[in-house]
Structure formats: structure tokens, C-alpha cells
């Protein structure tokens, strides 16, 4: 298991990015959370097997149809043993 913090910048709020992120995470067996940040980005914590995280991070580089992703920052983080993937407000 591996845990990462991901920050996605661009046109990522108001385009259902969080909901689509939750759906993709669930599809890939990823646990953690996603939320909008006050700076207009979307940030998340994600935990899963490395290969699943790679697929998830690759998806974050384009996101849902209406999103325009300009930058994705990924940093390793400590495991927190999440049990689901939730949308935080």
C-alpha cells in the first residue's frame, strides 16, 4: 500500500471534478478523500496499491470531460488506512 497527496490545478471546480474523482477512485479500489481548495484547485489523499495509484494519477491529468487540468502535483504521504473514498467539503 502507498499513500499520496495530489493537488490538481486548472479549471477543476464547478465541473463535477470531485464526484468524478470519487467514482474513479471507487472503480480502482482507492481509499481517501477529495475536496475543493480555496485557491481554486482540487486536492486529495489517495491510498492503494502502487499500480492503482498510477492509473488514478494518470486520470487526474485530464479529469472529467469539462475539466481543464494545467498541473498535477503528487507527493508521498503517510498511510492513514482510509476505509472509503469520500468527498469532503
The first five atom37 places (N, CA, C, CB, O) and aatype in JSON, in Angstrom:
{
  "aatype": [20, 20, 20, 20, 20, 20, 20, 20, 20, 20, 20, 20, 20, 20, 20, 20, 20, 20, 20, 20, 20, 20, 20, 20, 20, 20, 20, 20, 20, 20, 20, 20, 20, 20, 20, 20, 20, 20, 20, 20, 20, 20, 20, 20, 20, 20, 20, 20, 20, 20, 20, 20, 20, 20, 20, 20, 20, 20, 20, 20, 20, 20, 20, 20, 20, 20, 20, 20, 20, 20, 20, 20, 20, 20, 20, 20, 20, 20, 20, 20, 20, 20, 20, 20, 20, 20, 20, 20, 20],
  "atom_mask": [
    [1, 1, 1, 1, 1],
    [1, 1, 1, 1, 1],
    [1, 1, 1, 1, 1],
    [1, 1, 1, 1, 1],
    [1, 1, 1, 1, 1],
    [1, 1, 1, 1, 1],
    [1, 1, 1, 1, 1],
    [1, 1, 1, 1, 1],
    [1, 1, 1, 1, 1],
    [1, 1, 1, 1, 1],
    [1, 1, 1, 1, 1],
    [1, 1, 1, 1, 1],
    [1, 1, 1, 1, 1],
    [1, 1, 1, 1, 1],
    [1, 1, 1, 1, 1],
    [1, 1, 1, 1, 1],
    [1, 1, 1, 1, 1],
    [1, 1, 1, 1, 1],
    [1, 1, 1, 1, 1],
    [1, 1, 1, 1, 1],
    [1, 1, 1, 1, 1],
    [1, 1, 1, 1, 1],
    [1, 1, 1, 1, 1],
    [1, 1, 1, 1, 1],
    [1, 1, 1, 1, 1],
    [1, 1, 1, 1, 1],
    [1, 1, 1, 1, 1],
    [1, 1, 1, 1, 1],
    [1, 1, 1, 1, 1],
    [1, 1, 1, 1, 1],
    [1, 1, 1, 1, 1],
    [1, 1, 1, 1, 1],
    [1, 1, 1, 1, 1],
    [1, 1, 1, 1, 1],
    [1, 1, 1, 1, 1],
    [1, 1, 1, 1, 1],
    [1, 1, 1, 1, 1],
    [1, 1, 1, 1, 1],
    [1, 1, 1, 1, 1],
    [1, 1, 1, 1, 1],
    [1, 1, 1, 1, 1],
    [1, 1, 1, 1, 1],
    [1, 1, 1, 1, 1],
    [1, 1, 1, 1, 1],
    [1, 1, 1, 1, 1],
    [1, 1, 1, 1, 1],
    [1, 1, 1, 1, 1],
    [1, 1, 1, 1, 1],
    [1, 1, 1, 1, 1],
    [1, 1, 1, 1, 1],
    [1, 1, 1, 1, 1],
    [1, 1, 1, 1, 1],
    [1, 1, 1, 1, 1],
    [1, 1, 1, 1, 1],
    [1, 1, 1, 1, 1],
    [1, 1, 1, 1, 1],
    [1, 1, 1, 1, 1],
    [1, 1, 1, 1, 1],
    [1, 1, 1, 1, 1],
    [1, 1, 1, 1, 1],
    [1, 1, 1, 1, 1],
    [1, 1, 1, 1, 1],
    [1, 1, 1, 1, 1],
    [1, 1, 1, 1, 1],
    [1, 1, 1, 1, 1],
    [1, 1, 1, 1, 1],
    [1, 1, 1, 1, 1],
    [1, 1, 1, 1, 1],
    [1, 1, 1, 1, 1],
    [1, 1, 1, 1, 1],
    [1, 1, 1, 1, 1],
    [1, 1, 1, 1, 1],
    [1, 1, 1, 1, 1],
    [1, 1, 1, 1, 1],
    [1, 1, 1, 1, 1],
    [1, 1, 1, 1, 1],
    [1, 1, 1, 1, 1],
    [1, 1, 1, 1, 1],
    [1, 1, 1, 1, 1],
    [1, 1, 1, 1, 1],
    [1, 1, 1, 1, 1],
    [1, 1, 1, 1, 1],
    [1, 1, 1, 1, 1],
    [1, 1, 1, 1, 1],
    [1, 1, 1, 1, 1],
    [1, 1, 1, 1, 1],
    [1, 1, 1, 1, 1],
    [1, 1, 1, 1, 1],
    [1, 1, 1, 1, 1]
  ],
  "atom_positions": [
    [[0.84, -1.19, 0.0], [0.0, 0.0, 0.0], [0.88, 1.25, 0.0], [-0.95, 0.0, 1.22], [1.96, 1.28, 0.58]],
    [[0.36, 2.25, -0.67], [1.06, 3.53, -0.77], [0.03, 4.64, -0.61], [1.83, 3.66, -2.14], [-1.14, 4.47, -0.94]],
    [[0.47, 5.77, -0.09], [-0.4, 6.92, 0.1], [0.23, 8.15, -0.54], [-0.69, 7.16, 1.6], [1.43, 8.39, -0.4]],
    [[-0.6, 8.93, -1.23], [-0.12, 10.16, -1.87], [-1.11, 11.29, -1.65], [0.1, 9.94, -3.37], [-2.31, 11.08, -1.47]],
    [[-0.57, 12.51, -1.66], [-1.38, 13.73, -1.67], [-1.29, 14.27, -3.08], [-0.89, 14.79, -0.59], [-0.2, 14.39, -3.64]],
    [[-2.44, 14.61, -3.67], [-2.49, 15.09, -5.05], [-3.18, 16.45, -5.07], [-3.24, 14.07, -5.97], [-4.22, 16.64, -4.44]],
    [[-2.58, 17.39, -5.79], [-3.18, 18.7, -5.98], [-3.32, 18.92, -7.49], [-2.32, 19.85, -5.31], [-2.35, 18.82, -8.23]],
    [[-4.55, 19.22, -7.92], [-4.84, 19.4, -9.34], [-5.26, 20.85, -9.56], [-5.96, 18.41, -9.83], [-6.18, 21.34, -8.91]],
    [[-4.57, 21.53, -10.48], [-4.85, 22.93, -10.77], [-5.36, 23.09, -12.2], [-3.59, 23.79, -10.56], [-5.05, 22.29, -13.08]],
    [[-6.15, 24.13, -12.4], [-6.73, 24.43, -13.7], [-8.2, 24.77, -13.52], [-6.56, 23.24, -14.68], [-8.58, 25.33, -12.49]],
    [[-9.01, 24.45, -14.5], [-10.47, 24.62, -14.38], [-10.99, 23.29, -13.84], [-11.16, 25.0, -15.78], [-11.37, 22.39, -14.59]],
    [[-10.99, 23.2, -12.5], [-11.31, 21.93, -11.85], [-12.4, 22.06, -10.8], [-10.07, 21.35, -11.21], [-12.78, 21.07, -10.17]],
    [[-12.91, 23.27, -10.6], [-14.06, 23.45, -9.72], [-15.25, 23.86, -10.57], [-13.77, 24.51, -8.6], [-15.11, 24.62, -11.53]],
    [[-16.43, 23.35, -10.2], [-17.64, 23.65, -10.96], [-17.8, 22.78, -12.19], [-17.63, 25.08, -11.37], [-18.64, 23.06, -13.04]],
    [[-17.0, 21.72, -12.28], [-17.08, 20.81, -13.44], [-17.27, 19.35, -12.98], [-15.8, 20.92, -14.31], [-16.99, 18.41, -13.73]],
    [[-17.76, 19.18, -11.75], [-18.01, 17.86, -11.15], [-16.73, 17.04, -10.98], [-19.0, 17.09, -12.0], [-16.77, 15.81, -11.02]],
    [[-15.61, 17.72, -10.8], [-14.33, 17.02, -10.65], [-14.35, 16.12, -9.42], [-13.17, 18.03, -10.55], [-13.9, 14.97, -9.5]],
    [[-14.86, 16.61, -8.3], [-14.87, 15.8, -7.07], [-15.7, 14.53, -7.24], [-15.39, 16.62, -5.9], [-15.28, 13.45, -6.84]],
    [[-16.88, 14.66, -7.81], [-17.76, 13.49, -7.98], [-17.12, 12.46, -8.91], [-19.14, 13.91, -8.51], [-17.14, 11.27, -8.62]],
    [[-16.57, 12.92, -10.02], [-15.92, 12.0, -10.95], [-14.67, 11.38, -10.33], [-15.55, 12.73, -12.25], [-14.35, 10.22, -10.61]],
    [[-13.98, 12.13, -9.5], [-12.81, 11.6, -8.8], [-13.22, 10.48, -7.86], [-12.09, 12.72, -8.02], [-12.56, 9.44, -7.79]],
    [[-14.31, 10.69, -7.14], [-14.82, 9.66, -6.24], [-15.2, 8.4, -7.02], [-16.03, 10.18, -5.45], [-14.89, 7.29, -6.59]],
    [[-15.86, 8.56, -8.15], [-16.25, 7.4, -8.97], [-15.02, 6.65, -9.49], [-17.12, 7.86, -10.15], [-14.99, 5.42, -9.44]],
    [[-14.01, 7.38, -9.98], [-12.8, 6.74, -10.5], [-12.04, 6.04, -9.38], [-11.89, 7.79, -11.18], [-11.55, 4.93, -9.56]],
    [[-11.95, 6.68, -8.21], [-11.27, 6.07, -7.08], [-11.95, 4.77, -6.67], [-11.23, 7.05, -5.89], [-11.28, 3.76, -6.43]],
    [[-13.26, 4.79, -6.59], [-14.01, 3.58, -6.23], [-13.78, 2.48, -7.26], [-15.52, 3.9, -6.1], [-13.6, 1.32, -6.9]],
    [[-13.79, 2.85, -8.52], [-13.55, 1.88, -9.61], [-12.18, 1.22, -9.47], [-13.66, 2.58, -10.98], [-12.02, 0.03, -9.76]],
    [[-11.19, 2.0, -9.04], [-9.81, 1.5, -8.94], [-9.47, 0.93, -7.55], [-8.84, 2.6, -9.28], [-8.33, 0.51, -7.33]],
    [[-10.42, 0.93, -6.63], [-10.16, 0.4, -5.3], [-9.29, 1.31, -4.44], [-9.51, -0.93, -5.4], [-8.51, 0.84, -3.61]],
    [[-9.42, 2.61, -4.65], [-8.63, 3.6, -3.93], [-9.45, 4.18, -2.78], [-8.15, 4.73, -4.88], [-10.64, 4.46, -2.94]],
    [[-8.82, 4.36, -1.64], [-9.49, 4.98, -0.5], [-8.85, 6.35, -0.24], [-9.4, 4.08, 0.77], [-7.73, 6.61, -0.67]],
    [[-9.6, 7.21, 0.47], [-9.1, 8.54, 0.79], [-10.18, 9.58, 0.72], [-7.97, 8.92, -0.14], [-11.32, 9.32, 1.1]],
    [[-9.84, 10.77, 0.22], [-10.8, 11.87, 0.13], [-10.4, 12.86, -0.96], [-10.91, 12.59, 1.49], [-9.26, 12.86, -1.44]],
    [[-11.37, 13.7, -1.33], [-11.14, 14.78, -2.3], [-11.92, 16.01, -1.82], [-11.59, 14.36, -3.75], [-13.0, 15.87, -1.25]],
    [[-11.36, 17.2, -2.05], [-12.06, 18.43, -1.67], [-11.59, 19.59, -2.55], [-11.83, 18.75, -0.17], [-10.49, 19.57, -3.11]],
    [[-12.44, 20.61, -2.65], [-12.06, 21.86, -3.29], [-11.2, 22.66, -2.33], [-13.31, 22.67, -3.74], [-11.44, 22.65, -1.12]],
    [[-10.2, 23.34, -2.85], [-9.36, 24.22, -2.04], [-9.72, 25.67, -2.32], [-7.86, 23.98, -2.32], [-10.26, 25.99, -3.38]],
    [[-9.43, 26.53, -1.38], [-9.78, 27.94, -1.52], [-9.01, 28.63, -2.65], [-9.52, 28.68, -0.22], [-9.43, 29.69, -3.12]],
    [[-7.9, 28.04, -3.1], [-7.12, 28.63, -4.19], [-7.63, 28.22, -5.58], [-5.66, 28.24, -4.05], [-7.01, 28.54, -6.59]],
    [[-8.76, 27.5, -5.63], [-9.35, 27.09, -6.91], [-8.9, 25.73, -7.39], [-9.02, 28.09, -7.94], [-9.38, 25.25, -8.42]],
    [[-8.0, 25.1, -6.66], [-7.54, 23.76, -7.03], [-8.42, 22.7, -6.36], [-6.06, 23.56, -6.64], [-9.3, 23.01, -5.55]],
    [[-8.16, 21.45, -6.71], [-8.78, 20.31, -6.04], [-7.63, 19.51, -5.44], [-9.65, 19.43, -7.03], [-6.63, 19.25, -6.1]],
    [[-7.79, 19.13, -4.17], [-6.75, 18.31, -3.55], [-7.34, 17.04, -3.0], [-6.03, 19.09, -2.45], [-8.53, 16.97, -2.7]],
    [[-6.5, 16.03, -2.88], [-6.97, 14.73, -2.41], [-5.85, 13.95, -1.75], [-7.56, 13.93, -3.55], [-4.67, 14.2, -1.98]],
    [[-6.25, 13.0, -0.93], [-5.37, 11.99, -0.38], [-5.87, 10.67, -0.95], [-5.36, 11.99, 1.23], [-7.08, 10.41, -0.97]],
    [[-4.95, 9.85, -1.41], [-5.34, 8.58, -2.02], [-4.41, 7.47, -1.55], [-5.31, 8.69, -3.56], [-3.19, 7.64, -1.5]],
    [[-5.01, 6.32, -1.2], [-4.25, 5.16, -0.77], [-4.68, 3.93, -1.57], [-4.43, 4.91, 0.74], [-5.87, 3.68, -1.75]],
    [[-3.69, 3.18, -2.03], [-3.98, 1.95, -2.78], [-2.65, 1.29, -3.14], [-4.82, 2.25, -4.08], [-1.58, 1.77, -2.76]],
    [[-2.74, 0.19, -3.86], [-1.55, -0.43, -4.42], [-0.95, 0.52, -5.45], [-1.87, -1.8, -5.06], [-1.68, 1.28, -6.09]],
    [[0.37, 0.48, -5.6], [1.06, 1.42, -6.48], [0.49, 1.46, -7.89], [2.52, 1.06, -6.55], [0.32, 2.54, -8.45]],
    [[0.2, 0.3, -8.48], [-0.3, 0.29, -9.86], [-1.67, 0.96, -9.98], [-0.39, -1.15, -10.38], [-1.97, 1.58, -11.0]],
    [[-2.5, 0.84, -8.95], [-3.8, 1.51, -8.97], [-3.63, 3.02, -8.82], [-4.71, 0.97, -7.85], [-4.33, 3.8, -9.46]],
    [[-2.68, 3.42, -7.97], [-2.42, 4.86, -7.81], [-1.87, 5.46, -9.1], [-1.43, 5.09, -6.67], [-2.21, 6.6, -9.44]],
    [[-1.03, 4.73, -9.82], [-0.52, 5.23, -11.09], [-1.66, 5.48, -12.06], [0.49, 4.23, -11.7], [-1.69, 6.52, -12.72]],
    [[-2.59, 4.55, -12.16], [-3.76, 4.73, -13.04], [-4.59, 5.93, -12.6], [-4.62, 3.45, -13.05], [-5.08, 6.69, -13.44]],
    [[-4.77, 6.09, -11.31], [-5.55, 7.21, -10.76], [-4.87, 8.55, -11.04], [-5.76, 7.03, -9.24], [-5.52, 9.5, -11.47]],
    [[-3.57, 8.61, -10.81], [-2.83, 9.84, -11.08], [-2.87, 10.19, -12.56], [-1.37, 9.71, -10.62], [-3.02, 11.35, -12.92]],
    [[-2.75, 9.19, -13.42], [-2.86, 9.42, -14.87], [-4.23, 10.0, -15.21], [-2.63, 8.11, -15.65], [-4.33, 10.9, -16.03]],
    [[-5.28, 9.48, -14.58], [-6.63, 10.02, -14.81], [-6.71, 11.47, -14.35], [-7.69, 9.16, -14.08], [-7.35, 12.29, -15.0]],
    [[-6.07, 11.79, -13.23], [-6.1, 13.17, -12.69], [-5.5, 14.17, -13.67], [-5.34, 13.23, -11.36], [-5.83, 15.36, -13.6]],
    [[-4.64, 13.74, -14.56], [-4.02, 14.65, -15.53], [-5.02, 15.16, -16.57], [-2.87, 13.95, -16.22], [-4.71, 16.12, -17.28]],
    [[-6.18, 14.55, -16.68], [-7.22, 15.07, -17.59], [-8.56, 15.23, -16.89], [-7.37, 14.16, -18.8], [-9.33, 16.12, -17.26]],
    [[-8.87, 14.4, -15.9], [-10.11, 14.51, -15.14], [-11.35, 14.28, -15.98], [-10.19, 15.86, -14.51], [-11.27, 13.67, -17.05]],
    [[-12.5, 14.78, -15.51], [-13.74, 14.61, -16.26], [-13.77, 15.49, -17.51], [-14.94, 14.93, -15.36], [-12.91, 16.34, -17.7]],
    [[-14.75, 15.26, -18.34], [-14.85, 15.9, -19.66], [-14.74, 17.42, -19.62], [-16.15, 15.52, -20.29], [-14.06, 18.01, -20.47]],
    [[-15.4, 18.08, -18.67], [-15.43, 19.54, -18.67], [-14.23, 20.19, -17.98], [-16.69, 20.01, -17.99], [-14.09, 21.41, -18.01]],
    [[-13.36, 19.4, -17.37], [-12.2, 19.94, -16.66], [-11.09, 20.31, -17.64], [-11.69, 18.93, -15.63], [-10.96, 19.72, -18.72]],
    [[-10.29, 21.29, -17.25], [-9.07, 21.65, -17.97], [-7.96, 21.62, -16.92], [-9.19, 23.08, -18.68], [-7.84, 22.53, -16.1]],
    [[-7.15, 20.57, -16.96], [-6.09, 20.39, -15.97], [-4.81, 21.03, -16.49], [-5.87, 18.88, -15.66], [-4.34, 20.7, -17.58]],
    [[-4.24, 21.94, -15.71], [-2.99, 22.61, -16.07], [-1.79, 22.01, -15.36], [-3.08, 24.09, -15.76], [-0.68, 22.01, -15.9]],
    [[-2.01, 21.49, -14.13], [-0.89, 20.99, -13.34], [-1.38, 19.97, -12.33], [-0.16, 22.15, -12.64], [-2.45, 20.13, -11.73]],
    [[-0.59, 18.91, -12.13], [-0.87, 17.91, -11.11], [0.39, 17.74, -10.27], [-1.33, 16.54, -11.75], [1.45, 17.41, -10.79]],
    [[0.27, 17.98, -8.98], [1.39, 17.79, -8.06], [1.11, 16.57, -7.19], [1.61, 19.07, -7.18], [0.03, 16.46, -6.6]],
    [[2.07, 15.67, -7.1], [1.91, 14.45, -6.32], [3.06, 14.36, -5.32], [1.87, 13.18, -7.23], [4.23, 14.44, -5.69]],
    [[2.71, 14.17, -4.05], [3.72, 13.98, -3.02], [3.34, 12.76, -2.18], [3.87, 15.25, -2.13], [2.16, 12.51, -1.93]],
    [[4.34, 12.01, -1.75], [4.09, 10.87, -0.88], [3.58, 11.36, 0.47], [5.37, 10.02, -0.71], [3.95, 12.44, 0.93]],
    [[2.73, 10.56, 1.1], [2.24, 10.89, 2.43], [2.17, 9.62, 3.26], [0.85, 11.59, 2.37], [2.28, 8.51, 2.74]],
    [[1.98, 9.79, 4.56], [1.9, 8.65, 5.47], [0.57, 7.93, 5.3], [2.06, 9.11, 6.93], [-0.46, 8.55, 5.05]],
    [[0.6, 6.62, 5.42], [-0.64, 5.82, 5.34], [-1.56, 6.19, 6.49], [-0.32, 4.31, 5.37], [-1.13, 6.35, 7.63]],
    [[-2.84, 6.34, 6.16], [-3.84, 6.66, 7.17], [-4.91, 5.59, 7.27], [-4.47, 8.0, 6.86], [-5.79, 5.67, 8.12]],
    [[-4.84, 4.58, 6.4], [-5.77, 3.45, 6.41], [-7.24, 3.87, 6.29], [-5.59, 2.66, 7.69], [-8.08, 3.46, 7.09]],
    [[-7.53, 4.68, 5.27], [-8.91, 5.06, 4.98], [-9.72, 3.8, 4.62], [-8.97, 6.11, 3.82], [-9.16, 2.81, 4.15]],
    [[-11.01, 3.85, 4.85], [-11.87, 2.69, 4.53], [-12.76, 2.93, 3.32], [-12.74, 2.34, 5.72], [-13.38, 2.0, 2.82]],
    [[-12.83, 4.18, 2.84], [-13.64, 4.51, 1.68], [-13.03, 5.74, 1.02], [-15.16, 4.75, 2.07], [-12.02, 6.26, 1.49]],
    [[-13.66, 6.21, -0.05], [-13.21, 7.44, -0.69], [-14.35, 8.43, -0.62], [-12.76, 7.21, -2.18], [-15.41, 8.2, -1.2]],
    [[-14.14, 9.53, 0.1], [-15.24, 10.47, 0.35], [-14.96, 11.85, -0.24], [-15.5, 10.59, 1.85], [-13.81, 12.23, -0.46]],
    [[-16.03, 12.56, -0.48], [-15.96, 13.96, -0.87], [-16.05, 14.79, 0.39], [-17.08, 14.35, -1.89], [-17.01, 14.68, 1.16]],
    [[-15.05, 15.62, 0.61], [-15.05, 16.5, 1.77], [-15.41, 17.91, 1.34], [-13.67, 16.48, 2.49], [-15.13, 18.32, 0.21]],
    [[-16.03, 18.63, 2.22], [-16.46, 20.0, 1.92], [-15.57, 20.99, 2.64], [-17.92, 20.21, 2.32], [-15.77, 22.2, 2.51]]
  ]
}
